[in-house]
Amino acid sequence: MKTNEHFRFSDGVLLAPLVAVLSIWIVFWIEIQYGVNFNDYGIYPRTLEGLRGVVLSPFIHGSVEHLYNNTLPLAILTAFLFYFYQRAALKVLVLGILVSGLLTWIIARPSYHIGASGVIYVLASFIFFKGIFAKHFRLVALSLVVVFIYGSMIWYIFPVKDNISWEGHLAGFLTGLLLALTIRVKVPLEKKYDWEREDYREENDPFLQHFDEDGNFIEQKEEPDEPIKIKYHYKKDGEA
């Protein structure tokens, strides 16, 4: 596959983060505007009714602070996903929401679990581990960027605060790792020069043949040009 088919800007790189951010803000605006509370539509563990939160909970937030804290990471990580993993991005996003939600439903405390933070942990985990597993220099660099910006998030997969869903964070983190292991992505082949190949032989390299064993340049003697030969053709009288 050609290199230019990878890591290219597309409409999804802008559209996906925009849709993600608008969706969570519109839901919160509806709650404020009409005085309703959607918290009951979050994930409530091990109940049939609580299963609807697997799909709905990422769009529900309890406060402006909660919403704001999730907005930037969601936008940035979604843009990273759709730029660097374009073909697998939608699959990662959909499976990430479903699997992390179900895992939260299974392991979480009896309470309503809401917010997009679980999806954020899916994205951060997937992008980090997939870059390490792929071993492509750009994807590894992206993994390091994610660690640099969001590395402190790792503490919140543990029960360090009572008012946060650490179970949702843990579920998202494990889901991202699982998807990084199971979803295959195509990355561009790195260009290898002749001297990087296993079958490379110095003696067959036309460039190195211009140098001796000590690295001194060897002048190539030019072969003398062949003498110019001139041939005359005469026309007989009467020929056009």
LOKOL-549060 format. One line per 5 residues: number of its first residue (from 1); their letters; for each residue x, y, z of C-alpha. Coordinates in pm, 1 decimal, padded with zeros to 6 digits, always signed. Layout:
LOKOL-549060
NUM> A> X,Y,Z | ... .
***
This chain:
LOKOL-549060
1> MKTNE> +00000.0,+00000.0,+00000.0 | +00127.9,+00344.0,-00080.3 | +00256.1,+00557.6,+00202.6 | +00036.8,+00852.7,+00113.4 | -00271.1,+00643.0,+00188.5 .
6> HFRFS> -00179.9,+00657.6,+00557.6 | -00176.4,+00945.7,+00803.8 | -00363.3,+01179.2,+00570.6 | -00602.1,+01452.7,+00664.0 | -00966.9,+01379.2,+00590.6 .
11> DGVLL> -01308.9,+01515.0,+00680.6 | -01335.8,+01261.8,+00963.0 | -01041.5,+01416.8,+01147.9 | -01248.9,+01732.2,+01199.7 | -01599.5,+01589.4,+01183.4 .
16> APLVA> -01562.0,+01308.5,+01438.5 | -01430.2,+01526.0,+01726.0 | -01686.9,+01794.6,+01641.4 | -01977.3,+01547.4,+01652.9 | -01845.8,+01392.2,+01975.3 .
21> VLSIW> -01813.2,+01726.9,+02153.1 | -02142.0,+01868.5,+02022.9 | -02334.0,+01557.5,+02126.2 | -02230.1,+01573.7,+02491.3 | -02283.9,+01950.3,+02510.4 .
26> IVFWI> -02627.7,+01934.4,+02342.3 | -02745.1,+01665.0,+02587.7 | -02628.4,+01879.8,+02879.9 | -02795.5,+02187.2,+02729.6 | -03126.0,+01996.1,+02699.4 .
31> EIQYG> -03103.3,+01904.5,+03068.5 | -03049.4,+02268.2,+03167.9 | -03299.4,+02412.0,+02922.4 | -03586.7,+02180.7,+03012.4 | -03497.6,+02110.6,+03375.9 .
36> VNFND> -03456.3,+01736.4,+03330.5 | -03197.4,+01497.4,+03468.4 | -03069.4,+01208.6,+03258.5 | -02851.8,+01052.0,+03529.1 | -03097.3,+00762.8,+03559.2 .
41> YGIYP> -03004.1,+00668.2,+03202.4 | -02646.0,+00596.9,+03305.5 | -02498.7,+00253.2,+03368.6 | -02644.4,+00089.7,+03676.6 | -02449.3,-00232.1,+03734.9 .
46> RTLEG> -02605.3,-00573.3,+03702.4 | -02958.9,-00457.7,+03634.5 | -03149.3,-00498.1,+03310.8 | -03253.4,-00132.9,+03313.2 | -02893.8,-00028.7,+03371.6 .
51> LRGVV> -02786.3,-00186.1,+03042.4 | -02923.9,+00110.7,+02847.4 | -02646.1,+00315.9,+03002.9 | -02389.8,+00116.6,+02804.0 | -02485.9,+00326.1,+02502.0 .
56> LSPFI> -02629.7,+00637.1,+02668.6 | -02393.7,+00706.1,+02959.3 | -02107.2,+00862.7,+02754.6 | -02341.6,+01149.4,+02659.1 | -02455.9,+01229.2,+03015.0 .
61> HGSVE> -02262.6,+01453.9,+03253.9 | -02340.4,+01564.8,+03606.2 | -02202.3,+01920.1,+03597.4 | -02036.1,+02182.2,+03380.3 | -01700.9,+02094.8,+03539.7 .
66> HLYNN> -01751.7,+01727.2,+03458.7 | -01845.8,+01816.5,+03102.2 | -01555.2,+02058.0,+03056.3 | -01298.1,+01810.6,+03191.8 | -01406.9,+01555.0,+02931.8 .
71> TLPLA> -01442.6,+01789.3,+02633.8 | -01078.9,+01859.5,+02542.0 | -00944.4,+01504.8,+02591.3 | -01237.1,+01363.6,+02392.5 | -01179.2,+01606.5,+02104.7 .
76> ILTAF> -00800.2,+01562.1,+02093.9 | -00793.1,+01183.2,+02126.2 | -01075.0,+01137.0,+01873.4 | -00882.0,+01353.1,+01625.1 | -00568.0,+01145.1,+01687.4 .
81> LFYFY> -00765.0,+00824.9,+01632.3 | -00922.5,+00935.2,+01304.1 | -00596.5,+01077.8,+01168.2 | -00353.8,+00798.4,+01252.3 | -00592.7,+00499.6,+01249.2 .
86> QRAAL> -00840.3,+00615.9,+00988.6 | -00965.0,+00277.9,+00865.8 | -01009.3,+00127.8,+01212.3 | -01126.2,+00444.8,+01389.7 | -01502.8,+00389.9,+01375.1 .
91> KVLVL> -01469.4,+00027.7,+01479.8 | -01250.7,+00125.8,+01775.9 | -01496.5,+00395.3,+01881.5 | -01810.3,+00178.5,+01858.7 | -01656.9,-00132.8,+02015.0 .
96> GILVS> -01487.6,+00082.9,+02275.6 | -01818.2,+00229.8,+02391.2 | -01995.9,-00108.9,+02398.3 | -01722.0,-00322.4,+02554.9 | -01614.1,-00068.7,+02817.1 .
101> GLLTW> -01978.2,-00003.6,+02903.7 | -02054.3,-00373.2,+02948.5 | -01742.2,-00422.9,+03156.7 | -01842.0,-00128.9,+03376.7 | -02191.4,-00280.3,+03411.5 .
106> IIARP> -02031.0,-00604.5,+03532.3 | -01768.1,-00476.0,+03778.8 | -01892.0,-00139.2,+03905.8 | -02042.4,-00039.8,+04241.0 | -02422.5,-00004.6,+04265.2 .
111> SYHIG> -02458.8,+00352.8,+04143.2 | -02530.6,+00541.3,+03822.8 | -02210.5,+00570.1,+03618.4 | -02214.1,+00853.8,+03364.6 | -01975.9,+01054.7,+03149.3 .
116> ASGVI> -01746.9,+01019.4,+02849.9 | -01438.7,+00949.4,+03060.1 | -01466.3,+00576.2,+02998.4 | -01445.4,+00638.5,+02622.7 | -01151.8,+00875.7,+02679.5 .
121> YVLAS> -00966.5,+00595.9,+02860.0 | -01046.0,+00361.4,+02570.0 | -00894.2,+00605.1,+02320.9 | -00586.8,+00687.9,+02528.7 | -00518.8,+00320.8,+02600.7 .
126> FIFFK> -00572.4,+00208.0,+02241.0 | -00355.8,+00483.9,+02090.1 | -00075.0,+00421.6,+02339.1 | -00060.7,+00042.5,+02315.0 | -00125.0,+00023.7,+01939.7 .
131> GIFAK> +00164.8,+00258.8,+01873.4 | +00396.0,+00044.7,+02087.0 | +00277.9,-00279.3,+01923.7 | +00297.7,-00139.9,+01567.8 | +00659.1,-00020.7,+01619.9 .
136> HFRLV> +00619.2,+00242.9,+01350.7 | +00820.8,+00550.9,+01441.3 | +00528.4,+00793.4,+01397.0 | +00288.7,+00580.7,+01600.1 | +00545.3,+00528.7,+01875.4 .
141> ALSLV> +00596.0,+00906.5,+01883.6 | +00217.7,+00948.1,+01913.5 | +00215.2,+00703.0,+02205.1 | +00476.3,+00913.5,+02381.6 | +00271.8,+01228.8,+02317.8 .
146> VVFIY> -00034.4,+01064.1,+02473.8 | +00170.4,+00959.1,+02777.1 | +00315.1,+01308.7,+02810.8 | -00025.4,+01479.4,+02796.2 | -00251.5,+01226.0,+02967.0 .
151> GSMIW> -00014.8,+00999.6,+03158.8 | -00148.2,+01120.9,+03494.1 | -00486.9,+00967.4,+03405.9 | -00347.4,+00626.2,+03500.2 | -00402.4,+00700.6,+03871.4 .
156> YIFPV> -00777.3,+00728.8,+03820.8 | -00819.4,+00364.2,+03725.5 | -00776.9,+00304.5,+04099.0 | -01024.6,+00402.6,+04374.5 | -00845.2,+00723.4,+04472.1 .
161> KDNIS> -01166.0,+00933.4,+04488.2 | -01513.3,+00834.9,+04598.8 | -01702.8,+01060.4,+04359.3 | -01549.4,+00930.7,+04034.9 | -01623.5,+00610.4,+03848.7 .
166> WEGHL> -01282.3,+00448.6,+03867.8 | -01449.6,+00128.8,+03749.3 | -01549.7,+00303.1,+03424.8 | -01193.4,+00430.4,+03383.1 | -01048.8,+00085.5,+03447.4 .
171> AGFLT> -01297.7,-00070.8,+03205.0 | -01201.9,+00183.6,+02938.1 | -00830.2,+00126.7,+02993.7 | -00862.7,-00252.7,+02967.0 | -01090.0,-00222.2,+02663.1 .
176> GLLLA> -00837.3,-00001.4,+02483.5 | -00564.0,-00256.7,+02552.0 | -00787.6,-00540.0,+02428.5 | -00871.8,-00353.1,+02106.7 | -00504.6,-00270.0,+02049.4 .
181> LTIRV> -00428.2,-00642.5,+02068.1 | -00714.4,-00761.8,+01848.4 | -00781.9,-00494.0,+01586.0 | -00536.9,-00505.0,+01299.0 | -00433.6,-00182.2,+01131.4 .
186> KVPLE> -00224.7,-00115.2,+00823.2 | +00072.0,+00113.1,+00864.9 | +00302.5,+00236.5,+00588.6 | +00618.0,+00041.4,+00527.8 | +00926.0,+00234.4,+00620.2 .
191> KKYDW> +01150.4,+00303.8,+00322.8 | +01469.7,+00101.3,+00340.6 | +01785.4,+00205.6,+00164.3 | +01999.6,-00052.5,-00008.8 | +02255.0,-00047.4,+00273.1 .
196> EREDY> +01981.0,-00134.8,+00526.3 | +01883.6,-00457.0,+00353.8 | +02004.0,-00794.7,+00481.7 | +02138.9,-00898.8,+00140.2 | +02342.9,-00579.8,+00101.0 .
201> REEND> +02704.4,-00626.3,-00015.0 | +02948.8,-00337.3,-00011.7 | +03146.1,-00472.2,-00305.0 | +02836.5,-00451.3,-00525.3 | +02756.3,-00091.1,-00435.1 .
206> PFLQH> +02839.9,+00130.4,-00737.3 | +02889.6,+00433.9,-00514.2 | +03138.5,+00265.2,-00280.8 | +03335.1,+00145.3,-00580.2 | +03457.2,+00504.5,-00613.8 .
211> FDEDG> +03655.0,+00465.7,-00288.5 | +03952.5,+00248.2,-00188.2 | +03986.4,+00053.2,+00138.0 | +04114.2,+00364.4,+00320.7 | +03819.7,+00575.6,+00208.7 .
216> NFIEQ> +04014.2,+00769.3,-00053.4 | +03829.6,+00875.1,-00364.3 | +03937.7,+00692.4,-00676.2 | +03927.7,+00887.0,-00997.0 | +03751.6,+00697.3,-01264.6 .
221> KEEPD> +03944.4,+00706.9,-01587.9 | +03725.5,+00802.3,-01871.0 | +03759.6,+00591.1,-02176.3 | +03875.2,+00785.5,-02481.9 | +03603.9,+00874.9,-02722.6 .
226> EPIKI> +03601.5,+00693.4,-03050.8 | +03738.2,+00898.9,-03338.8 | +03474.7,+01072.0,-03543.0 | +03418.8,+00908.1,-03878.4 | +03287.8,+01111.9,-04165.3 .
231> KYHYK> +03120.3,+00941.9,-04459.0 | +03048.5,+01121.8,-04782.8 | +02766.8,+01026.7,-05013.7 | +02774.6,+01151.5,-05370.6 | +02468.0,+01184.0,-05592.2 .
236> KDGEA> +02489.9,+01093.4,-05954.3 | +02399.1,+01352.9,-06208.0 | +02028.0,+01369.2,-06270.5 | +01929.2,+01233.6,-05926.2 | +01696.6,+01448.9,-05721.1 .
***
